[in-house]
Amino acid sequence: RENISVVRSISESIKDNGYFFFDFLNSVYLRKHLQTFDIKKRNRKIIFQVREIAGKYVKKSIAIAGCTSVSDYPELREYHEKIRLFTLRDFRAIFRSCGLKIIRLFGDYSGKTFNINSSERLIILAKKK
């Protein structure tokens, strides 16, 4: 519901015949290519990320271990995020219900055409009816 509220708010803030871009992950691609974990080192910190798909969501846990600039003792911080895996079909229905028409789909930031199986992103150009 919160996600639909965001699209509805966008629609209400756009003038009639106005355009906007909406950027989201491509859930079909993500389900096929999910990287379940990775470990990176940045500056004096080690970053652990673990990802899993649970139903219609992707969950990510992040743990950052390292020393801060004010202490030589290690510190551990943890973060969690959960993102709903909306499909293109979901977005078509949501946009339609909010008075928006999808004009064009892109699969990346350079403007490549969206391909449901190979595009990492789902970038929607929409117009208010």
ChimeraX commands (.cxc) that place a marker at each C-alpha (Angstrom):
marker #1 position 0.00,0.00,0.00 radius 0.5
marker #1 position 2.83,2.38,0.81 radius 0.5
marker #1 position 4.31,1.82,-2.65 radius 0.5
marker #1 position 0.97,2.57,-4.34 radius 0.5
marker #1 position 0.70,5.72,-2.20 radius 0.5
marker #1 position 4.07,6.87,-3.56 radius 0.5
marker #1 position 2.93,6.47,-7.18 radius 0.5
marker #1 position -0.40,8.15,-6.37 radius 0.5
marker #1 position 1.44,11.11,-4.78 radius 0.5
marker #1 position 3.66,11.41,-7.85 radius 0.5
marker #1 position 0.60,11.38,-10.09 radius 0.5
marker #1 position -1.12,14.06,-8.02 radius 0.5
marker #1 position 1.94,16.30,-8.16 radius 0.5
marker #1 position 2.32,16.12,-11.96 radius 0.5
marker #1 position 0.36,18.41,-14.26 radius 0.5
marker #1 position -1.94,16.80,-16.84 radius 0.5
marker #1 position 0.11,15.48,-19.76 radius 0.5
marker #1 position 3.24,15.74,-17.61 radius 0.5
marker #1 position 5.98,13.08,-17.75 radius 0.5
marker #1 position 8.15,11.39,-15.18 radius 0.5
marker #1 position 10.68,8.56,-14.89 radius 0.5
marker #1 position 10.30,5.75,-12.38 radius 0.5
marker #1 position 13.35,3.57,-11.65 radius 0.5
marker #1 position 13.09,0.15,-10.03 radius 0.5
marker #1 position 14.90,-3.17,-10.09 radius 0.5
marker #1 position 13.79,-5.82,-12.59 radius 0.5
marker #1 position 12.40,-8.55,-10.35 radius 0.5
marker #1 position 12.55,-11.23,-13.07 radius 0.5
marker #1 position 16.27,-10.60,-13.63 radius 0.5
marker #1 position 16.97,-10.38,-9.90 radius 0.5
marker #1 position 15.30,-13.71,-9.18 radius 0.5
marker #1 position 17.52,-15.40,-11.80 radius 0.5
marker #1 position 20.79,-13.65,-10.96 radius 0.5
marker #1 position 20.66,-12.92,-7.22 radius 0.5
marker #1 position 24.13,-12.73,-5.71 radius 0.5
marker #1 position 23.45,-14.35,-2.34 radius 0.5
marker #1 position 26.45,-12.79,-0.58 radius 0.5
marker #1 position 29.55,-10.71,-1.08 radius 0.5
marker #1 position 32.39,-9.35,0.98 radius 0.5
marker #1 position 34.13,-6.06,0.19 radius 0.5
marker #1 position 36.86,-4.04,1.79 radius 0.5
marker #1 position 36.63,-0.26,1.73 radius 0.5
marker #1 position 39.04,1.97,3.58 radius 0.5
marker #1 position 39.46,0.33,7.00 radius 0.5
marker #1 position 36.13,-1.50,6.91 radius 0.5
marker #1 position 34.91,-4.90,5.78 radius 0.5
marker #1 position 31.37,-5.06,4.41 radius 0.5
marker #1 position 29.42,-8.33,4.42 radius 0.5
marker #1 position 26.16,-8.49,2.46 radius 0.5
marker #1 position 23.77,-11.44,2.49 radius 0.5
marker #1 position 20.69,-11.54,0.24 radius 0.5
marker #1 position 17.74,-13.90,-0.05 radius 0.5
marker #1 position 14.42,-14.02,-1.81 radius 0.5
marker #1 position 11.48,-14.70,0.47 radius 0.5
marker #1 position 8.20,-14.85,-1.43 radius 0.5
marker #1 position 7.57,-11.49,-3.07 radius 0.5
marker #1 position 10.48,-9.79,-1.29 radius 0.5
marker #1 position 14.24,-9.62,-1.47 radius 0.5
marker #1 position 15.87,-9.27,1.93 radius 0.5
marker #1 position 19.36,-7.94,2.46 radius 0.5
marker #1 position 21.44,-7.94,5.63 radius 0.5
marker #1 position 24.55,-5.79,5.77 radius 0.5
marker #1 position 27.25,-5.97,8.43 radius 0.5
marker #1 position 30.08,-3.44,8.48 radius 0.5
marker #1 position 33.10,-4.20,10.65 radius 0.5
marker #1 position 36.07,-1.94,11.16 radius 0.5
marker #1 position 37.76,0.76,13.10 radius 0.5
marker #1 position 36.39,4.28,13.18 radius 0.5
marker #1 position 38.44,7.44,12.83 radius 0.5
marker #1 position 38.13,8.06,16.58 radius 0.5
marker #1 position 38.99,4.58,17.84 radius 0.5
marker #1 position 41.31,1.72,17.05 radius 0.5
marker #1 position 38.81,-0.78,18.45 radius 0.5
marker #1 position 36.62,-2.57,15.92 radius 0.5
marker #1 position 33.01,-1.62,15.65 radius 0.5
marker #1 position 30.21,-3.68,14.10 radius 0.5
marker #1 position 27.13,-2.07,12.55 radius 0.5
marker #1 position 24.23,-4.00,11.06 radius 0.5
marker #1 position 21.50,-2.95,8.65 radius 0.5
marker #1 position 18.55,-4.76,7.14 radius 0.5
marker #1 position 16.38,-3.94,4.16 radius 0.5
marker #1 position 13.39,-5.60,2.55 radius 0.5
marker #1 position 12.20,-4.68,-0.94 radius 0.5
marker #1 position 8.97,-5.85,-2.56 radius 0.5
marker #1 position 9.63,-7.52,-5.92 radius 0.5
marker #1 position 7.06,-5.82,-8.13 radius 0.5
marker #1 position 6.68,-7.14,-11.66 radius 0.5
marker #1 position 6.06,-5.11,-14.81 radius 0.5
marker #1 position 2.47,-6.39,-14.67 radius 0.5
marker #1 position 2.16,-5.01,-11.11 radius 0.5
marker #1 position 3.45,-1.62,-12.22 radius 0.5
marker #1 position 1.10,-1.51,-15.21 radius 0.5
marker #1 position -1.87,-2.03,-12.87 radius 0.5
marker #1 position -0.60,0.46,-10.26 radius 0.5
marker #1 position 0.14,3.16,-12.82 radius 0.5
marker #1 position -3.21,2.66,-14.56 radius 0.5
marker #1 position -5.06,2.96,-11.22 radius 0.5
marker #1 position -3.22,6.22,-10.53 radius 0.5
marker #1 position -4.12,7.80,-13.89 radius 0.5
marker #1 position -0.72,7.26,-15.48 radius 0.5
marker #1 position 0.11,5.80,-18.88 radius 0.5
marker #1 position 3.37,3.95,-19.47 radius 0.5
marker #1 position 4.98,5.47,-22.58 radius 0.5
marker #1 position 8.27,3.61,-22.75 radius 0.5
marker #1 position 10.42,1.12,-20.84 radius 0.5
marker #1 position 14.20,1.21,-20.47 radius 0.5
marker #1 position 16.52,-1.46,-19.09 radius 0.5
marker #1 position 19.46,0.67,-17.98 radius 0.5
marker #1 position 20.64,4.24,-17.42 radius 0.5
marker #1 position 22.01,4.60,-20.94 radius 0.5
marker #1 position 18.52,4.18,-22.45 radius 0.5
marker #1 position 18.79,0.59,-23.65 radius 0.5
marker #1 position 15.40,-1.00,-24.39 radius 0.5
marker #1 position 13.96,-3.01,-21.52 radius 0.5
marker #1 position 14.29,-6.79,-21.80 radius 0.5
marker #1 position 12.50,-8.72,-19.06 radius 0.5
marker #1 position 15.18,-11.45,-18.98 radius 0.5
marker #1 position 18.40,-9.46,-19.34 radius 0.5
marker #1 position 17.79,-5.93,-18.00 radius 0.5
marker #1 position 18.90,-5.28,-14.42 radius 0.5
marker #1 position 16.67,-2.19,-14.10 radius 0.5
marker #1 position 13.08,-1.41,-15.02 radius 0.5
marker #1 position 12.95,2.29,-15.85 radius 0.5
marker #1 position 9.50,3.52,-16.77 radius 0.5
marker #1 position 8.68,6.70,-18.66 radius 0.5
marker #1 position 5.09,7.55,-17.80 radius 0.5
marker #1 position 2.65,10.32,-18.64 radius 0.5
marker #1 position -0.27,11.62,-16.63 radius 0.5
marker #1 position -3.50,11.17,-18.55 radius 0.5
marker link #1:1,2 radius 0.2
marker link #1:2,3 radius 0.2
marker link #1:3,4 radius 0.2
marker link #1:4,5 radius 0.2
marker link #1:5,6 radius 0.2
marker link #1:6,7 radius 0.2
marker link #1:7,8 radius 0.2
marker link #1:8,9 radius 0.2
marker link #1:9,10 radius 0.2
marker link #1:10,11 radius 0.2
marker link #1:11,12 radius 0.2
marker link #1:12,13 radius 0.2
marker link #1:13,14 radius 0.2
marker link #1:14,15 radius 0.2
marker link #1:15,16 radius 0.2
marker link #1:16,17 radius 0.2
marker link #1:17,18 radius 0.2
marker link #1:18,19 radius 0.2
marker link #1:19,20 radius 0.2
marker link #1:20,21 radius 0.2
marker link #1:21,22 radius 0.2
marker link #1:22,23 radius 0.2
marker link #1:23,24 radius 0.2
marker link #1:24,25 radius 0.2
marker link #1:25,26 radius 0.2
marker link #1:26,27 radius 0.2
marker link #1:27,28 radius 0.2
marker link #1:28,29 radius 0.2
marker link #1:29,30 radius 0.2
marker link #1:30,31 radius 0.2
marker link #1:31,32 radius 0.2
marker link #1:32,33 radius 0.2
marker link #1:33,34 radius 0.2
marker link #1:34,35 radius 0.2
marker link #1:35,36 radius 0.2
marker link #1:36,37 radius 0.2
marker link #1:37,38 radius 0.2
marker link #1:38,39 radius 0.2
marker link #1:39,40 radius 0.2
marker link #1:40,41 radius 0.2
marker link #1:41,42 radius 0.2
marker link #1:42,43 radius 0.2
marker link #1:43,44 radius 0.2
marker link #1:44,45 radius 0.2
marker link #1:45,46 radius 0.2
marker link #1:46,47 radius 0.2
marker link #1:47,48 radius 0.2
marker link #1:48,49 radius 0.2
marker link #1:49,50 radius 0.2
marker link #1:50,51 radius 0.2
marker link #1:51,52 radius 0.2
marker link #1:52,53 radius 0.2
marker link #1:53,54 radius 0.2
marker link #1:54,55 radius 0.2
marker link #1:55,56 radius 0.2
marker link #1:56,57 radius 0.2
marker link #1:57,58 radius 0.2
marker link #1:58,59 radius 0.2
marker link #1:59,60 radius 0.2
marker link #1:60,61 radius 0.2
marker link #1:61,62 radius 0.2
marker link #1:62,63 radius 0.2
marker link #1:63,64 radius 0.2
marker link #1:64,65 radius 0.2
marker link #1:65,66 radius 0.2
marker link #1:66,67 radius 0.2
marker link #1:67,68 radius 0.2
marker link #1:68,69 radius 0.2
marker link #1:69,70 radius 0.2
marker link #1:70,71 radius 0.2
marker link #1:71,72 radius 0.2
marker link #1:72,73 radius 0.2
marker link #1:73,74 radius 0.2
marker link #1:74,75 radius 0.2
marker link #1:75,76 radius 0.2
marker link #1:76,77 radius 0.2
marker link #1:77,78 radius 0.2
marker link #1:78,79 radius 0.2
marker link #1:79,80 radius 0.2
marker link #1:80,81 radius 0.2
marker link #1:81,82 radius 0.2
marker link #1:82,83 radius 0.2
marker link #1:83,84 radius 0.2
marker link #1:84,85 radius 0.2
marker link #1:85,86 radius 0.2
marker link #1:86,87 radius 0.2
marker link #1:87,88 radius 0.2
marker link #1:88,89 radius 0.2
marker link #1:89,90 radius 0.2
marker link #1:90,91 radius 0.2
marker link #1:91,92 radius 0.2
marker link #1:92,93 radius 0.2
marker link #1:93,94 radius 0.2
marker link #1:94,95 radius 0.2
marker link #1:95,96 radius 0.2
marker link #1:96,97 radius 0.2
marker link #1:97,98 radius 0.2
marker link #1:98,99 radius 0.2
marker link #1:99,100 radius 0.2
marker link #1:100,101 radius 0.2
marker link #1:101,102 radius 0.2
marker link #1:102,103 radius 0.2
marker link #1:103,104 radius 0.2
marker link #1:104,105 radius 0.2
marker link #1:105,106 radius 0.2
marker link #1:106,107 radius 0.2
marker link #1:107,108 radius 0.2
marker link #1:108,109 radius 0.2
marker link #1:109,110 radius 0.2
marker link #1:110,111 radius 0.2
marker link #1:111,112 radius 0.2
marker link #1:112,113 radius 0.2
marker link #1:113,114 radius 0.2
marker link #1:114,115 radius 0.2
marker link #1:115,116 radius 0.2
marker link #1:116,117 radius 0.2
marker link #1:117,118 radius 0.2
marker link #1:118,119 radius 0.2
marker link #1:119,120 radius 0.2
marker link #1:120,121 radius 0.2
marker link #1:121,122 radius 0.2
marker link #1:122,123 radius 0.2
marker link #1:123,124 radius 0.2
marker link #1:124,125 radius 0.2
marker link #1:125,126 radius 0.2
marker link #1:126,127 radius 0.2
marker link #1:127,128 radius 0.2
marker link #1:128,129 radius 0.2
view
